Amino acid sequence: MCSSDLGYSNALANWYSVGALVDFSTYLNDPIWGLSEEELADFYPTALQGATAADGALIGFPISLSGNVLFYNQGWAKELGFDSPPATFEEFKAQACAAANANATDDDPDNDGTGGLVLYTGASNVISWIFAFGGDVLTEDGSNYNFASPVVEEVAGYLKELWDEGCAFPTESYPNPEFASRKALFTMSSTAGIPYQVSAFEDEGATQDEWTLIPFPGKDQQAVNAFGQTIAIASTTPERDLAAWLFIRYFTSPEVQAKWIESSAYYPTRASTVDLLGDYAAENPYWGYGLQLLPLGAAEPTLPSWATVRREVQDTFDAIIQGSPDDIPTLLAELDAAAAEAVAETQ
C-alpha cells in the first residue's frame, strides 16, 4: 500500500518542515521512473510553483487547478456603454462606478448603494489584485513576507478609493444573487463557484444577462490567483514512496487527468490535457472561459505560516477599507510585523 495526502500547499509546507513528506524532485529526474523534459514542460509553471517550498523542494504534485477570477456582467456593461471587459485598473474603476451610478439614479430605491464591485477582503481576493498590479507578498528569496511595499500600498489605496467613492460595496453572504440581479457588475470568485452562479441566474427575479469570467486587471498586465489541488507523499519506506509516485504519475497523465477533470470540474495542470477536453468545454462554456485564463495564473505563498497570515491580511484590509487613507502605510507595516511573527512561530 502506498501513502499520499491531499492538502493546501502551506499545510504541506508545514508537514515537509518536520520531515513528513517526500521531495518529488527525487522522482522527477529519475532516469527510469521520472518524467522527460517534454513531459515536465507540459505542466503549467504556476501549477508546479504552487507546490514548491521556499528551499526549492517540490513538496507536492498538482493534480488539478482552480482559480480566483472576476465574474463580469458584460450584457449590462454594454448597456452602460462599455464594449469590452476592463483591461486596466482605471477601466475597471470606470465601469464599476458607472454601474453604481446607474443603480443610484434609477427608479428603484432598493438597489441604491449597489452596482459596482462586491468587495470582500479575503486574502485570496487581495492577493489577486496584488498579482495583477505586478507585485507579490513575499521577499525576493521567498522566505518571508513583504506587505509594506509600494505595489501592495497602491493596491490598498485603489481598493480604498473604490469603497470611498461608492463603487464597491459589501454583502452578507456569497454575492451570487447580487450578480444575477444587476446589483453587481463584478464579483470575485473561485472558479469552483461557477455552478452556484449559474444556478443563481435560474432563480426567480434574476436577469438574463450575458456574463463571463475575466482576469483581475492591473496597470499593464492581468492576473488570476491559481489554486492547486496538490497531493503529497507521506514518507514511509522507499518502496511505498515509489509506489505512491507511480500512481500520481499515472493519475496526472493526460488521458487519466482528462477523466478526472470531467468528473471534478477543476482545471488540468497539463497543456496537453486541454486537447482532450474539447467536448467538455463546449458543454460547459463558463468552465471554458476560465480555462483560457490559466496562463495568467500566479500562486499564493507556499509557507507554513500562510494559514495564519491569511487571516491577518483580511483583518488588515478590513481596517484599510474602513479607516483613513493616511493609515495605510502604518497598517501594512503592522501586517508585516504580524507576518514575521507567524514565520518565526513556524520555524
Secondary structure, DSSP 8 states (H G I E B T S, - for coil): ---EEEE-HHHHHHHHHTT-B--THHHHT-TTTS--HHHHHTB-HHHHHTTB-TTS-B--EEEEEEEEEEEE-HHHHHHTT--S---SHHHHHHHHHHHHHHHHHSS-GGGTT-EEEE----HHHHHHHHHHTT--SB-TTSSSB--SSHHHHHHHHHHHHHHHTTSEE--SS-SHHHHTTTSEEEEEEEGGGHHHHHHHTTSTT------EEE-EE-SS-EEEEEEEEEEEEB---HHHHHHHHHHHHHHTSHHHHHHHHHHH--B-SBHHHHTT-HHHHHH-HHHHHHHTTGGGEEE----TTHHHHHHHHHHHHHHHHHS-GGGHHHHHHHHHHHHHHHHHHT-
